[in-house]
Amino acid sequence: MYEVAFNVKYEGFLALFFVLPGLAFIALFLLIIRFREKLVSWNILVLGKPATTKSIAISASVLLIFSVLCTGSSAFSLGSKTLSLISSYDRGSYFVVEGYVEDFNSMPYTGRQRETFSVNGIRFSYSDSIVTPAFNNTASHGGPIREGKYVRISYIDNDIIKLELRK
Protein backbone atom coordinates (compact mmCIF):
# COMPACT_ATOMS: atom_id res chain seq x y z
CA MET A 1 0.00 0.00 0.00
CA TYR A 2 1.37 3.39 -1.00
CA GLU A 3 0.62 6.97 -0.06
CA VAL A 4 1.02 9.53 -2.87
CA ALA A 5 3.29 12.31 -1.60
CA PHE A 6 3.47 14.19 -4.91
CA ASN A 7 1.75 14.02 -8.28
CA VAL A 8 2.65 16.53 -11.01
CA LYS A 9 -0.86 16.29 -12.41
CA TYR A 10 -2.33 17.88 -9.29
CA GLU A 11 0.58 19.89 -7.87
CA GLY A 12 2.69 20.84 -10.89
CA PHE A 13 0.73 24.02 -11.61
CA LEU A 14 1.75 25.43 -8.21
CA ALA A 15 5.08 26.40 -9.79
CA LEU A 16 3.21 29.01 -11.83
CA PHE A 17 2.69 31.05 -8.64
CA PHE A 18 6.30 32.10 -9.24
CA VAL A 19 5.08 34.59 -11.86
CA LEU A 20 2.63 36.39 -9.52
CA PRO A 21 5.12 39.05 -8.36
CA GLY A 22 5.86 39.82 -12.01
CA LEU A 23 2.15 40.27 -12.68
CA ALA A 24 1.95 42.61 -9.68
CA PHE A 25 4.79 44.72 -11.12
CA ILE A 26 3.05 44.84 -14.50
CA ALA A 27 -0.13 46.08 -12.81
CA LEU A 28 1.85 48.65 -10.81
CA PHE A 29 3.59 50.11 -13.86
CA LEU A 30 0.30 50.24 -15.77
CA LEU A 31 -1.23 52.18 -12.87
CA ILE A 32 1.75 54.55 -12.78
CA ILE A 33 1.37 55.24 -16.50
CA ARG A 34 -2.39 55.70 -16.14
CA PHE A 35 -2.13 58.12 -13.18
CA ARG A 36 1.11 59.90 -14.10
CA GLU A 37 -0.56 63.34 -13.99
CA LYS A 38 -1.40 62.80 -10.31
CA LEU A 39 2.14 61.62 -9.56
CA VAL A 40 3.59 64.87 -10.92
CA SER A 41 1.67 66.78 -8.23
CA TRP A 42 3.37 64.70 -5.51
CA ASN A 43 6.74 66.37 -6.26
CA ILE A 44 8.57 63.08 -6.83
CA LEU A 45 11.94 62.80 -8.53
CA VAL A 46 12.76 60.79 -11.63
CA LEU A 47 16.48 60.27 -12.19
CA GLY A 48 17.20 63.02 -9.66
CA LYS A 49 15.05 65.65 -11.37
CA PRO A 50 11.48 66.81 -10.72
CA ALA A 51 9.08 64.43 -12.43
CA THR A 52 7.15 65.35 -15.55
CA THR A 53 4.34 63.33 -17.08
CA LYS A 54 6.72 62.45 -19.90
CA SER A 55 9.56 61.29 -17.61
CA ILE A 56 7.16 59.20 -15.53
CA ALA A 57 5.64 57.64 -18.66
CA ILE A 58 9.04 56.81 -20.15
CA SER A 59 10.46 55.36 -16.90
CA ALA A 60 7.35 53.32 -16.16
CA SER A 61 7.15 52.12 -19.79
CA VAL A 62 10.74 50.86 -19.73
CA LEU A 63 10.10 49.04 -16.45
CA LEU A 64 6.80 47.71 -17.80
CA ILE A 65 8.48 46.27 -20.90
CA PHE A 66 11.17 44.64 -18.74
CA SER A 67 8.52 43.17 -16.41
CA VAL A 68 6.44 41.85 -19.31
CA LEU A 69 9.49 40.19 -20.89
CA CYS A 70 10.70 38.59 -17.64
CA THR A 71 7.26 37.50 -16.48
CA GLY A 72 6.27 36.28 -19.93
CA SER A 73 9.41 34.22 -20.42
CA SER A 74 9.10 32.71 -16.93
CA ALA A 75 5.42 31.90 -17.45
CA PHE A 76 6.10 30.38 -20.87
CA SER A 77 9.01 28.29 -19.61
CA LEU A 78 7.21 27.03 -16.50
CA GLY A 79 3.91 26.55 -18.33
CA SER A 80 5.41 24.55 -21.18
CA LYS A 81 7.45 22.38 -18.78
CA THR A 82 4.35 21.78 -16.64
CA LEU A 83 2.21 20.84 -19.64
CA SER A 84 4.97 18.63 -21.03
CA LEU A 85 5.35 16.69 -17.76
CA ILE A 86 1.59 16.31 -17.30
CA SER A 87 1.16 15.20 -20.92
CA SER A 88 3.92 12.61 -20.54
CA TYR A 89 2.33 11.43 -17.29
CA ASP A 90 -1.08 11.06 -18.93
CA ARG A 91 0.42 9.10 -21.87
CA GLY A 92 2.42 6.85 -19.56
CA SER A 93 5.69 8.05 -21.13
CA TYR A 94 7.83 7.83 -18.01
CA PHE A 95 9.96 5.40 -16.05
CA VAL A 96 9.20 3.91 -12.64
CA VAL A 97 11.74 2.83 -10.03
CA GLU A 98 10.90 1.24 -6.73
CA GLY A 99 13.07 0.48 -3.73
CA TYR A 100 14.85 1.87 -0.71
CA VAL A 101 16.32 5.38 -0.67
CA GLU A 102 20.12 5.07 -0.62
CA ASP A 103 23.05 7.51 -0.58
CA PHE A 104 20.73 10.23 0.74
CA ASN A 105 22.42 13.63 0.99
CA SER A 106 20.04 16.19 2.45
CA MET A 107 20.17 19.85 1.47
CA PRO A 108 21.01 22.08 4.46
CA TYR A 109 18.16 24.30 5.69
CA THR A 110 19.98 27.36 4.30
CA GLY A 111 20.14 25.80 0.85
CA ARG A 112 23.14 26.25 -1.48
CA GLN A 113 23.20 22.64 -2.64
CA ARG A 114 20.85 20.09 -4.14
CA GLU A 115 19.38 17.18 -2.23
CA THR A 116 20.46 13.89 -3.79
CA PHE A 117 19.66 10.21 -3.38
CA SER A 118 19.37 7.04 -5.41
CA VAL A 119 16.86 4.22 -5.69
CA ASN A 120 18.09 0.97 -7.27
CA GLY A 121 20.97 2.79 -8.94
CA ILE A 122 18.84 5.64 -10.35
CA ARG A 123 20.15 8.98 -9.05
CA PHE A 124 17.87 11.93 -8.28
CA SER A 125 18.79 15.52 -7.51
CA TYR A 126 16.55 18.50 -6.71
CA SER A 127 16.26 21.64 -4.61
CA ASP A 128 13.28 23.61 -3.38
CA SER A 129 15.14 26.79 -4.28
CA ILE A 130 14.74 25.85 -7.97
CA VAL A 131 11.33 26.63 -9.46
CA THR A 132 9.98 23.54 -11.19
CA PRO A 133 6.65 21.76 -11.61
CA ALA A 134 8.38 18.49 -10.63
CA PHE A 135 8.93 17.31 -7.05
CA ASN A 136 11.44 19.48 -5.21
CA ASN A 137 10.49 19.40 -1.50
CA THR A 138 13.72 18.82 0.44
CA ALA A 139 13.84 17.02 3.79
CA SER A 140 15.23 20.12 5.51
CA HIS A 141 12.03 21.96 4.54
CA GLY A 142 9.58 19.19 5.45
CA GLY A 143 10.00 16.87 2.48
CA PRO A 144 9.20 13.16 2.89
CA ILE A 145 12.35 11.51 1.51
CA ARG A 146 14.75 9.98 4.04
CA GLU A 147 17.54 7.42 3.97
CA GLY A 148 16.14 3.88 4.03
CA LYS A 149 12.56 4.87 3.16
CA TYR A 150 10.83 2.58 0.64
CA VAL A 151 9.52 4.62 -2.31
CA ARG A 152 8.07 4.24 -5.78
CA ILE A 153 9.11 7.07 -8.10
CA SER A 154 7.73 7.89 -11.53
CA TYR A 155 10.21 10.09 -13.39
CA ILE A 156 11.25 11.67 -16.66
CA ASP A 157 14.98 12.38 -16.92
CA ASN A 158 15.73 13.74 -13.41
CA ASP A 159 12.21 15.12 -12.85
CA ILE A 160 10.15 13.26 -10.26
CA ILE A 161 6.57 13.43 -11.54
CA LYS A 162 5.03 11.12 -8.95
CA LEU A 163 6.36 10.12 -5.54
CA GLU A 164 4.74 7.33 -3.58
CA LEU A 165 5.76 6.27 -0.07
CA ARG A 166 5.17 2.76 1.23
CA LYS A 167 3.05 2.81 4.37
N, C-alpha and C positions, 0 to 999 in steps of 0.2 A: 504494500500500500504506500502510495506516494502523496506528498503534499506539494502543490505547485507554489513555488516561492516567487517565480517570475514567468510572465508570458508576454512576449513582444506584442502579440495581437491586442492585448488589453492595456498594457502599460507603456508601450513604445511611444505613443503620441505625447506622453508627458515631457519628453525631451523638447517638444516645440514650445514649452513655456519659456525656454531660453530666449526667445525672440520678443517676449513681452516688454522688457525695458526699451528695446529699439522702437517698438510701436509707440510707447509713451513719449519718447523723444520726437518721433515724427509728429505726433499730435501737438506737442509743445511748440515745435517750430512753426507748424501751421497756424497755431493760435497767435504766436508772436507776429507772423506776417499779417494775419488778419487784423490785429489790434495795434499795429505799429504806430498809428497816430496817437493813441493813448499813451504809449510808452514814451514818446517824445516829451510829453508833458511831465513825466516823472524825473526829468533831468538826469537820465542815465548816460553813461559813457560807452562809446563803441570805439575800440582801439585807441583809448586815451583821449578821445575828443567828444564833445557834446553830440548826442545822437540826433540824427535826422531820420525822416521816414525812409529815405533812400538807403542810408547806411544800415539801418535796422533790417530792411528788406533784403539787402545784399548779404549781410552776415547770416541772417536766419536761413536764407535760401541755400547758401553754401553748406551750412550745417544740416539742413534738411536733405539735400542731395546725398551727402555723406551718410546720413542715417538711413535713408532709403536703400542705398547700395549695400551697406553692411547688413542691415536687417533682412533685405531681400535675399542676399547671397546665403546668409545663415539659414533662413527659412527654406530656401530651395534645397540646400545641401541636406539639412536635417529631414525635411519632408520627403525628399527622394530616397534617402537611406531608409527611413521608416517604412515607406511604401514598398521598397524593394525587399526588406526583411519580412514584412507581413505577407507579401505576395509569395515569397519563397516558402514561408511557413505553411500557407494555405495549400500550395502545390505539393508539399512534402519534399521539397528540394533542399534537404539539409541532412546532416549526419547526427547520429546519436551515440553517445558514449555513456557507459554506466560503470560505476565502481566507487572505490574509496578515494577520497581526496588525499593526495600525496604531495610532498615537497611544497607544502603551503608556506608562502612568504607574505605575511600580512603587511598592508600599507600602514605606516605610522599615522596617528590621528592628524598630524599636521600636513600630511600628504607628501609630495615631492618624489614619490615613486609609485610604481604600479603594483597592485596585488597580483601574485602569481601562484599557480598551483597546477597539478596535472592529475588526470584521471586515466588510468590504463595507458599511459604513455602520451596522451594528448595534452598539450600544454595550453593553458589559458592565462591571459593577462588583461587587466582592466584597472580603471581608476574612477572614482566618483567625481574627480575633478575634470574629467573629460566628458563633454556633452555627447551623448549617444543614445539612440533608441534601444540599444541592446542592454543586457544586464551589466551594471557597473556599481553595485552596492557593496562597498568594502566592509570587512569585518570590524574595522576600527570605527566605522560609522553605522553599526547595527546590522551589517549584512549577515547572511546565514551560513556562509561557507567557512568551515573549520577543518583543520587537519583530522583525518580519520573518519570524516562524515561520509556516509554512503549517499551518492547523488546519481541522478540521471540527467544528462545535459544534452539538449538539442542545440546544434551550433552550425554556423556558416562561417568559414574561415576562422577568425578568432572571436567572432561575435556570438555570445550566448543568447539564443532567442527563446529558450525555455529552460528553466531550472526547476528540477523536482527533487525533493528531499525525502529519503525513506523515513517513514515514521517508526 
